[in-house]
Amino acid sequence: MNVSSELWAANHDLAQACLQHPFVQGIGDGTLKPESFAYYVGQDAFFLESFARAYSIAAAKAPKWPEFMTFHHLASGVIEELKLHETYAVEWGVDLRHVEPGSATRRYTDFLLATAWTGDIGLTAAAMSPCMRLYAFLGTSLAVNGIPHHRYTEWIRTYSSAEFQLLAQQLENVVDNYAINSSNYSALHSTYRYAMFCEHDFFQVAWIS
């Protein structure tokens, strides 16, 4: 089993907890309260900006050109995601220019950026990979019987798409190629799991907001 698969398998409990969370299930069946999704859209847009910055920091640290280009390609994928959020913002009445990050959002973004600045690219990829793999998992799980038609269809379509699956795999390839060389192998597991907890907290806060 490669490193990325090992990390994902070790956190399957949290992946399932996210899938069964009422926020995610509400997206799946279209019953999520609009105000909860609107809050999520603003927080996720703030998060994605930090996510793109973390990719850029990792790109600057990449020892080889192919990895440099991979991180920039992944950052471009985040920019496309942000364009989708801009569409959501118009639809749901969210002013993305004045989003105030909640504590769960700030905790997650501070963790990612600190890891990107202080860690090597293997550890950074391990910190960022849970978001990508989890959303790919959630999207494909919610679309397993076909993409439903309701107000959250586009969310499910985006994260179940082959294009998004490829982005998740590209980041996991970096984990597999570089995380094994990280100075503290146990840190990979704790970093990955912390990111998974942050993902669950992100959904929880959006659900109760």
DRENBA-203087 format. One record per residue (C-alpha): x negated, y, z negated; residue number from 1; residue in one letter. Coordinates in Angstrom, 2 decimals. Layout:
DRENPA        x        y        z   nr  rest
DRENPA        X        Y        Z  NUM     A
...
! end
This chain:
DRENPA        x        y        z   nr  rest
DRENPA     0.00     0.00     0.00    1     M
DRENPA    -1.40     3.41     0.93    2     N
DRENPA    -1.60     6.29    -1.55    3     V
DRENPA     1.48     8.19    -0.38    4     S
DRENPA     3.63     5.05    -0.46    5     S
DRENPA     2.32     4.19    -3.91    6     E
DRENPA     3.15     7.65    -5.22    7     L
DRENPA     6.63     7.60    -3.68    8     W
DRENPA     7.38     4.13    -5.05    9     A
DRENPA     6.23     5.15    -8.53   10     A
DRENPA     8.77     7.98    -8.48   11     N
DRENPA    11.71     6.16    -6.96   12     H
DRENPA    13.65     6.68   -10.19   13     D
DRENPA    13.50    10.45    -9.78   14     L
DRENPA    14.31    10.21    -6.07   15     A
DRENPA    17.45     8.25    -6.92   16     Q
DRENPA    18.32    10.70    -9.70   17     A
DRENPA    18.13    13.53    -7.16   18     C
DRENPA    20.24    11.63    -4.64   19     L
DRENPA    22.92    10.90    -7.26   20     Q
DRENPA    22.85    14.42    -8.67   21     H
DRENPA    26.27    16.10    -8.29   22     P
DRENPA    24.68    19.00    -6.41   23     F
DRENPA    23.30    16.70    -3.71   24     V
DRENPA    26.42    14.54    -3.66   25     Q
DRENPA    28.47    17.72    -3.28   26     G
DRENPA    26.44    18.61    -0.20   27     I
DRENPA    26.97    15.08     1.08   28     G
DRENPA    30.76    15.12     0.87   29     D
DRENPA    31.26    18.84     1.36   30     G
DRENPA    32.74    19.48    -2.09   31     T
DRENPA    29.89    21.56    -3.53   32     L
DRENPA    31.09    24.95    -4.75   33     K
DRENPA    30.11    27.71    -2.29   34     P
DRENPA    28.66    29.85    -5.09   35     E
DRENPA    26.33    27.00    -6.11   36     S
DRENPA    25.06    26.63    -2.56   37     F
DRENPA    24.67    30.39    -2.19   38     A
DRENPA    22.50    30.48    -5.32   39     Y
DRENPA    20.48    27.56    -3.99   40     Y
DRENPA    19.93    29.27    -0.63   41     V
DRENPA    18.38    32.33    -2.27   42     G
DRENPA    16.20    30.31    -4.62   43     Q
DRENPA    15.10    27.93    -1.89   44     D
DRENPA    14.14    30.78     0.42   45     A
DRENPA    11.92    32.21    -2.34   46     F
DRENPA    10.45    28.75    -2.90   47     F
DRENPA     9.78    28.17     0.79   48     L
DRENPA     7.79    31.39     1.08   49     E
DRENPA     5.48    30.11    -1.67   50     S
DRENPA     5.41    26.70    -0.01   51     F
DRENPA     4.19    28.28     3.23   52     A
DRENPA     1.52    30.20     1.31   53     R
DRENPA     0.32    26.97    -0.33   54     A
DRENPA    -0.02    25.40     3.12   55     Y
DRENPA    -2.10    28.36     4.25   56     S
DRENPA    -4.39    28.09     1.22   57     I
DRENPA    -4.84    24.38     1.88   58     A
DRENPA    -5.60    25.09     5.53   59     A
DRENPA    -8.41    27.46     4.52   60     A
DRENPA    -9.91    24.67     2.40   61     K
DRENPA    -9.56    21.94     5.04   62     A
DRENPA   -13.01    20.49     5.79   63     P
DRENPA   -12.09    19.43     9.32   64     K
DRENPA   -10.28    21.16    12.16   65     W
DRENPA    -7.53    18.53    12.61   66     P
DRENPA    -6.43    18.98     8.98   67     E
DRENPA    -6.63    22.76     9.38   68     F
DRENPA    -4.26    22.51    12.33   69     M
DRENPA    -1.98    20.07    10.48   70     T
DRENPA    -1.47    22.50     7.61   71     F
DRENPA    -0.76    25.36    10.00   72     H
DRENPA     1.72    23.19    11.89   73     H
DRENPA     3.43    22.32     8.62   74     L
DRENPA     3.54    26.01     7.67   75     A
DRENPA     5.23    26.70    11.01   76     S
DRENPA     7.84    24.09    10.06   77     G
DRENPA     8.54    26.01     6.86   78     V
DRENPA     9.00    29.20     8.87   79     I
DRENPA    11.62    27.40    10.96   80     E
DRENPA    13.32    26.31     7.72   81     E
DRENPA    13.37    29.91     6.58   82     L
DRENPA    15.12    30.90     9.80   83     K
DRENPA    17.83    28.38     8.93   84     L
DRENPA    18.09    29.94     5.47   85     H
DRENPA    18.52    33.35     7.08   86     E
DRENPA    21.49    31.91     8.93   87     T
DRENPA    22.83    30.49     5.67   88     Y
DRENPA    22.30    33.85     3.98   89     A
DRENPA    24.50    35.63     6.49   90     V
DRENPA    27.17    32.94     6.23   91     E
DRENPA    27.13    32.79     2.44   92     W
DRENPA    26.58    36.48     1.72   93     G
DRENPA    23.10    36.16     0.20   94     V
DRENPA    20.66    39.08     0.32   95     D
DRENPA    17.31    37.34     0.68   96     L
DRENPA    15.43    40.62     0.25   97     R
DRENPA    16.51    40.91    -3.36   98     H
DRENPA    16.38    37.35    -4.66   99     V
DRENPA    15.30    37.13    -8.29  100     E
DRENPA    13.65    33.73    -8.84  101     P
DRENPA    15.07    31.69   -11.68  102     G
DRENPA    12.88    30.01   -14.27  103     S
DRENPA    12.98    26.63   -12.50  104     A
DRENPA    12.05    28.22    -9.18  105     T
DRENPA     9.21    30.24   -10.68  106     R
DRENPA     7.89    27.22   -12.58  107     R
DRENPA     7.78    25.20    -9.37  108     Y
DRENPA     6.18    27.89    -7.20  109     T
DRENPA     3.60    28.83    -9.83  110     D
DRENPA     2.64    25.14   -10.10  111     F
DRENPA     2.26    24.74    -6.33  112     L
DRENPA     0.21    27.88    -5.84  113     L
DRENPA    -2.02    27.16    -8.83  114     A
DRENPA    -2.66    23.66    -7.48  115     T
DRENPA    -3.42    25.02    -4.01  116     A
DRENPA    -5.89    27.59    -5.36  117     W
DRENPA    -7.69    25.32    -7.83  118     T
DRENPA    -7.36    21.82    -6.36  119     G
DRENPA    -8.77    20.11    -3.32  120     D
DRENPA    -6.55    19.49    -0.30  121     I
DRENPA    -5.79    15.93    -1.41  122     G
DRENPA    -4.34    17.11    -4.71  123     L
DRENPA    -2.52    20.00    -3.00  124     T
DRENPA    -0.96    17.61    -0.50  125     A
DRENPA     0.09    15.36    -3.38  126     A
DRENPA     1.79    18.35    -5.05  127     A
DRENPA     3.63    19.34    -1.87  128     M
DRENPA     4.49    15.93    -0.49  129     S
DRENPA     7.36    15.21    -2.94  130     P
DRENPA     9.41    18.09    -1.55  131     C
DRENPA     9.01    16.92     2.04  132     M
DRENPA     9.50    13.21     1.42  133     R
DRENPA    12.38    13.76    -1.00  134     L
DRENPA    14.31    15.98     1.42  135     Y
DRENPA    13.71    13.50     4.23  136     A
DRENPA    15.04    10.78     1.92  137     F
DRENPA    18.07    12.81     0.89  138     L
DRENPA    18.91    13.80     4.45  139     G
DRENPA    18.72    10.27     5.83  140     T
DRENPA    20.62     8.88     2.84  141     S
DRENPA    23.48    11.36     3.24  142     L
DRENPA    23.59    10.68     6.99  143     A
DRENPA    23.40     6.87     6.71  144     V
DRENPA    26.98     6.50     7.94  145     N
DRENPA    26.72     9.36    10.40  146     G
DRENPA    26.44    13.09     9.85  147     I
DRENPA    29.71    14.31     8.31  148     P
DRENPA    31.47    17.42     9.57  149     H
DRENPA    31.97    20.03     6.86  150     H
DRENPA    30.41    23.27     5.62  151     R
DRENPA    27.07    21.59     4.78  152     Y
DRENPA    26.66    19.63     7.98  153     T
DRENPA    23.65    21.63     9.16  154     E
DRENPA    21.76    20.96     5.92  155     W
DRENPA    22.20    17.21     6.37  156     I
DRENPA    21.38    17.42    10.07  157     R
DRENPA    18.15    19.32     9.40  158     T
DRENPA    16.74    16.99     6.76  159     Y
DRENPA    17.81    13.77     8.46  160     S
DRENPA    16.29    14.81    11.78  161     S
DRENPA    13.38    13.00    13.39  162     A
DRENPA    11.49    16.30    13.48  163     E
DRENPA    11.66    16.70     9.72  164     F
DRENPA    10.72    13.05     9.15  165     Q
DRENPA     7.61    13.66    11.27  166     L
DRENPA     6.62    16.70     9.20  167     L
DRENPA     6.94    14.67     6.00  168     A
DRENPA     4.79    11.92     7.50  169     Q
DRENPA     2.11    14.38     8.63  170     Q
DRENPA     1.73    15.69     5.09  171     L
DRENPA     1.62    12.15     3.72  172     E
DRENPA    -1.16    11.38     6.19  173     N
DRENPA    -3.22    14.11     4.53  174     V
DRENPA    -2.48    12.54     1.15  175     V
DRENPA    -3.63     9.16     2.43  176     D
DRENPA    -6.79    10.56     4.01  177     N
DRENPA    -7.90    12.89     1.23  178     Y
DRENPA    -6.16    12.15    -2.07  179     A
DRENPA    -8.18     8.98    -2.59  180     I
DRENPA   -11.29    11.18    -2.72  181     N
DRENPA    -9.91    13.47    -5.39  182     S
DRENPA   -12.11    13.66    -8.47  183     S
DRENPA    -9.31    12.60   -10.84  184     N
DRENPA    -7.12     9.88    -9.36  185     Y
DRENPA    -4.74     9.88   -12.33  186     S
DRENPA    -4.12    13.58   -11.68  187     A
DRENPA    -2.55    12.63    -8.36  188     L
DRENPA     0.15    10.66   -10.14  189     H
DRENPA     0.86    13.30   -12.77  190     S
DRENPA     0.88    16.08   -10.15  191     T
DRENPA     3.24    14.17    -7.85  192     Y
DRENPA     5.59    13.30   -10.69  193     R
DRENPA     5.65    16.84   -12.02  194     Y
DRENPA     6.71    18.06    -8.57  195     A
DRENPA     9.49    15.47    -8.54  196     M
DRENPA    10.72    16.71   -11.93  197     F
DRENPA    10.66    20.25   -10.51  198     C
DRENPA    12.82    19.10    -7.60  199     E
DRENPA    15.40    17.60    -9.95  200     H
DRENPA    15.40    20.74   -12.11  201     D
DRENPA    15.89    22.84    -8.97  202     F
DRENPA    19.11    20.97    -8.15  203     F
DRENPA    20.27    21.04   -11.76  204     Q
DRENPA    19.93    24.79   -12.10  205     V
DRENPA    21.71    25.36    -8.78  206     A
DRENPA    24.51    23.06    -9.92  207     W
DRENPA    25.20    24.93   -13.14  208     I
DRENPA    24.72    28.42   -11.71  209     S
! end
